[in-house]
Amino acid sequence: MTNPAYRIVSSGPSRSFPDGDPFLAAAREAADVVFLVGPGPHQPSRYPQHVAVAVELGTECLAFHTGGCDEAGTSNVLGFARWRLGNSPPTQLVEVVTEPGTRVQATAALQSVLEAAGFQVSVCADRAGRIVDRLLRPQFNLALQAIDDGIASAADLEQCLKLGLGYRNGVLQPLLDSGLEHHFDVTSALFQVYGTPPYAPARQAVVAKARKYSGR
C-alpha cells in the first residue's frame, strides 16, 4: 500500500521540516494535501481544490491566516507545527490545529499523511501556543525562577526533576542546550496573548535574548 501523496509549497526555512528532512524529499508535485511551510506569508485560500491545506504555525493562531472560520464543514485549511525546542532537532510530535469550520475530511486526510510518514499526531483547537508550549513554558519559567531565587543549584534542581518527577532528561539542560533566546521569543508571544504571569519570560531568558540581539 502506497503512502498518501502530499505537496510542499515553501516560503523559506521551515522549523518543522528543516533542509534535508525526509518528509520534504518524499513530496510530490500533484497531491490532494498541500503543506505551506516556512515563515510565510501564507495564502491558503489559493488552494480550494485540495482536500486539505496545512499551514505551518509558529505561536500564532490559525485564524491569523484564515480570518477565522466558524461555519461547520466549510474549510479545508488546518494549521500544524512539529514540536521543536529551540535549536534542538524537531521531534516526531505534530500538533494539528482545527477551527470550528474545518471539514472532517480535511482533518482525516492530513492526519493520514502525517501518520503514514511516521509522525505522532495530536489534534487541538485554535489557541495561541497550542498544547505543548502552553503546558511546558510555565514549567521552564518556574525552574529558571527557582535558580534565581536560590532555592537550589541547577544541578540539584535537575536531579529532583529526574528522580522525583520522572523527567528523564531533566528540564533545564534541554532548555539551555536549545537556546534560551528561543524560550524568550515563545514566552513573550504567549504572555502578550494571555497576559498571565506564568508566561512572562524568566530573567535568564531576557538576558539571553538581549545578548543575542547585541551580538555577544
N, C-alpha and C positions, 0 to 999 in steps of 0.2 A: 504493500500500500504506500503510495507516494504522500509526502507531507503536503499540507495546504500551501498554495502559492501565495506569495506576497511581493509587493513592490516597495522600494525605498526611494523617497524623494528627500534629498538632503539640502539644508540651507547653511551647512557648516559643521564644525566638530560636534559630535554627539556624546553626551555623558553616558547614555545608556549603551550605545554601541560604538565604542572608540575605533579608530582605524585598525584594521586587521581582525576585527571581531568576526567569527564565522557566520554570524547571523547576516551580516552585510553581504558576504560572499555568496550566500545561497539565495539572494533576492532575484526576482525576475522582472522583465520589462512589462509584462501583462499579467495582472492578477486582480482578484476581487477585493483584496485587502491591501491598503496602502499605508505606509508609515511615513509621517512627516517628521524628520529628525533634524536635530541641530537647534541653534538658538532662535530661529525664526527670522522675520515674521512668517507665520504660517497662514495659509488661506485654505482651510478645509472645505469651504463651500465650492471650491473649484472641482471637487470630485464627487458629484451627486450620483454618478453611475456606479460607484463602488459599493460593495456590501458593507464595508467598514473602513473608516478613515481614522487612524490613530495618531494623535498629536503628542509629541514628546513635551512633557511639562517639567518646569523647574519647581518652584514652590507655589506658583500661581494657580488659580482655578482654571478649569477647562472653559468656563464661561467667558474668560478673557478673550478666548479665540473664537467662540461661537456666538457671543452675545447673550447666551443663556437660552436653554430650550426646555420648556415645561410641558409642551403638548405631547402627550403619550404617543410613542411609535412614529415620530416624525423625523428623527435624526439618525444619521449613520456615523456621526462623529463621536469619538471617545478620546480620552486622554490616557497617557501611560508614562511611567517613569520606572526605570530599573534601579533598585536601591543601590546606592553607592555612597560610601562615607568619604567625603573629601577627595583626596588624590588616590585613595585605595582603589584597586580593581573593582568593577561592578560585580555584584552578587548575582545569583540566579533568581532572585525575587523580583517580579514585576508587578507594580501596583497599577491596576486598570481603573480608570475613572469614568463613571457614567453620570448622566444628567437624567432628570425625570422623563425627558422626551426621547431618550436613547432607545433605539429599536432592540428588541431581544435578539434578533438575528445578527445584529452588528456585534453585540457583546459576545455571543456564542462563536462567531467567526474569528474575532480577534483572539479570544481565549484558546481556540483550537490551534491557531497558527503558533502562538507562543508556547503552548504546552507541547506541541509536536517538535518544537525546537529545543525542548528540554528545560524550559523555564517553569518556575512555580508562580502561579497567578493568584493575586488577591484582588477582588473587585470591591470598590468603595465609592461612596458618594463624593460629589464635587466640593471638597473643602480644601482650603489652602494648607499645604503640608501633608495632606492625605493621612495615612495611618502611621507609618514608621517615624517620620520626623516629629509628628505631634506627640508621640509617646516617648521617644528616646531623647529628644533635645533637652527637655527639662531635667532628665536624669544626668545628662552630661553637665549641665549647668550646676546641679547640686553637688556633683563630685568636684568640680573646679572650685566652687564656693567653699566646700569643706576644707580644701587645702588652704585657701586664702584665710579662712577663719582659724587655722591652726588646730583643727580637730584631729588631724592625723597627717603623716607624711604621705606622699604619693604612693610609695611602696606599700605602706601599711593599709592604705585605703584599698588598693588593688587586691591585696591579699584577702581582705574582708569580703570584697565583692566576689572574688573567685570561690572562696571556701564557704562563705555564709549564704550567698545568693545564687551560687552556681553559674556565675558568668565565667565561662571557660577562659576567655581571653582578657578578662577584666573590662574596664570601661575607659580608663584614662589613656592607656598606651595606644590602643587603636585610634583614639581620637587625636592624640598628639602626633602619631605617625602619619595621619591623613591630612594634617594641616589645619591648625586652629583657625586660620583666617576663613576657611570654608564654613566652619561652625558659626563664626560671626555672621557671615552672609545669610545663612539659613535662619538662625535665631532672630536676626534683625528683621527679616521679612515676616516671620511669624508674629513677632512682637508688634509690628506695625499693623497687622491684620487683627490680632486678638487682644492686644493691649494688656495681657496678664503677666505678672512678674515672672513666672517660671520660664517664659520665653525671652526675657531680657538677656542680651549677651553677657556672659561672665567676663570679669575683668581681664583674665588671661587671653580670652578671645579678642577682646577690644584691642589689647596691646599687640597681639599677633597681626591683626588686620592693619593697624597703624604702621607697624614696622614693615609689613609687606608693601603697603602703599608708598612708603618713603624710600623703599629700595634697600632697607637694611637687612 
